[in-house]
Every structure is written in structure tokens, then in C-alpha cells.
Amino acid sequence: MAFKINDIPPEGLTVKLVDKLDLFDEGTATTPFTATVNFKPEGAGIFHVNGTVEATTELECSRCLERFSFPIKEAAMDFELVPEGSLGQAAEHELGRGELDTEFYRGDEIEPKEFIREQLLLGIPMVPVHNPDCKGLCPVCGADRNETTCGCRIEAIEGGTNPFAVLKKIIKPEKE
């Protein structure tokens, strides 16, 4: 799916891509996506890239470990694509806003799957939950609290097995 740099005309190139990719490096491409990508040459091998990407991926709820489908709707792309090594090896410095919106390509081809994957990963929540009201797993017996009430007492954990239980004796709540 790579595009030769020489095949991109001066007025730019817009492509629509429909494919699958391996979003979480699991070994198989299971996440279907649809992307519209615009490449606009800006000289010296630099391209302005913008567009959108949509996908539906499978995530695991961070509270109860249930697998669920998560749609990523119109994740926006807008960055500069520059040849690898073109920025040189300058001394350490604080990155400016323009440098944060920069991607790199190697050789005479651009592989859009690489930055499409990155944009999709940015669209996934850091703590995915299948439902905001998910009760999670019981910390004592491991039962799914969404499906059953296990009857375990959480106070049992606060006895000798919880290393932070001692803090209750040391830290006194402030009276208002």
C-alpha cells in the first residue's frame, strides 16, 4: 500500500484506503479501517498530510476484563511528513509545536499504515470500559460484580494483607 514519492503530483494526492491492520502488535491484522488521506508536497521532500480515519477495534474493559467493540470515529490527521534524518542531530532542546506535528518516512516511499495506526491508537481511551457503570471484579474472590453479587466483604482485605491499612491509624481525617 506504499506510495512512491515521485508519483505524488505537485497539486497533491488524495487517496481512500480500506484495509486491516495489526493495531496492538498481536501478529494478525484484525482491525478494519477506512481512511481518507491527502498528501500535499511542500518542497524538499516535505509533505503536508491531513485526513480522517475510522475503525472499530476490540478492547478489554479495564474493570471487568470483558471484551467489547470500540468504534473510533473520524480521528483527524494533520501533520508534516519529512524524510528521516532531515532534521539533523541538533543539541537537546525543548520541542516546539511544529516539531510535535511531524512524522518521518524512509526512502522513496510513504507507507500510510504506519501513521494511520498511530492516529487510531491516539483515539483509544487510556482506561477503556465497556460501560461507565461497570462494577468490575471483586478484589476478594474475582467474581464479575456486573453478573453476580458475591457477598465478599472488602474490609477483609484491609486487615493484615493490605500494606496501606496502617495509614488509617497514622493519618487522621481533618474535622470541618
Secondary structure, DSSP 8 states (H G I E B T S, - for coil): --EEGGGS-TT-EEEEEEEEE-TTSSSS--EEEEEEEEEEEEETTEEEEEEEEEEEEEEE-TTT--EEEEEEEEEEEEEEEEETTTT---------HHHHTEEEE-TTEE-HHHHHHHHHHHTS-SS--SSTT---B-TTT--BTTT------GGGTTTTT-TTTTHHHHS-----
